[in-house]
């Protein structure tokens, strides 16, 4: 089975798209960062460092300080696929992030997005 191309894409190349999607709907870059930090356990400084290093999605999730245990509560459809049924771990993490950004852009309260 071949690896998906997205694994080698840098988070830094997709990050501006996440921010643009959020800002287009009246949300902020700070909220995008908060979501990424909540999901991965990064501090703002380590997130900024990973973006500057152009870390791939695969390495970004593999080296995350502490993936949030509550991420398993993230459910729903992204790109026509139910995130909770994705078996490949890296792809599931990427889709979790996509789903959280989608929820932000749809106007969901940050407390609900972060499953608080």
N, C-alpha and C positions, 0 to 999 in steps of 0.2 A: 504494500500500500504506500503510495507516495504522500509526502508531506504537503500540506496545503501551503500555497504561496504566501498567505497572510502571516505565517509564523516568522518569516524572515523580514517582513516589513517593519520598519522602525515605528515605535509609538509616536515619536516626534513628527513623523510624516502624516499621521492620522489625527494627532492632537488638535491641530488648527481646525480641522473639519468638525471635531466634537465641539470646540468652542464656538465656531460659527453657527452650528446647528442650535446650540443653546442660546446664543445672543440674538439670533434671528427671531426667537420666541420670547425675548425679554428676560432671559436668564443671564447668568454671569460666568466669566472664566473662573472666578473663585468657587462657584458652585460645582463646576466641572472638576476642579482640583480636589474639592472636598469629597466628591464621589470616588475619584481615583484613590485618594488617600484612605478612605473608609474601606474600599475593596481590598487594597493591597498592604495596608499597614505602613506605607511610606509616610515620611514627614514631608513638608513642603520642600525642604532643602534637598532631600534624597530624590523626590519626584523631579525637581528641576535638574538635578545632576543626571538622572536617567534620560531626560529629554535632551539635554546638552550632548550626552554621549551617543545619542541616536540608537539606543538599545532596541533590539528586535522585540516584538511581542513575546516570542517564546522565552527569551532570556529575561524580559521584564517580569513575567509571571513566575518563572522558575526561581528568580532571586528575590522575589518580593519578601520584605521583612516578616509579614504575617498576614496571610490571606484571611479575611474575615469569615468566621464560622457561619455567620448569618447569611452568607451569600447563597446558601442552599435554599433560602426562602424566596429567591428570585425566580419567578415563573413567568411564562408568557411566550409570545412568538416574536422572533427577530429573523428577518429575511426568510419568512415562511417556515421556520424551524422552531419547535418548542425547545427553549433553552434547557429545561430540566431533563430532557431526554437525550441530550448530546453526551455521548460516551467518551469521546476524546477529550482528555483534561484541558489541554491548552485551548482548544477551540471553545470549550465550555466557558473558560475564564474570559476569553475575548467576547463571547456573546453575552455573558453577564454584564460586562462593561457596556457593550452596545445597548443592552436593554435598559440599563440605568440612565444612560444619556438620553435614550428615547423618552423615558418617563419624565426626565427633567424638561425636555423640549415640549412635552405635552402639558406642562404646567402642574405636575404633581408636586405636592409639598415635599421639601427636602427631608423632613422627618420620616415621611412615608417611604420615600425612595431608599433611605438608609435603613429601612426596616426597624425603626426605633419603637 
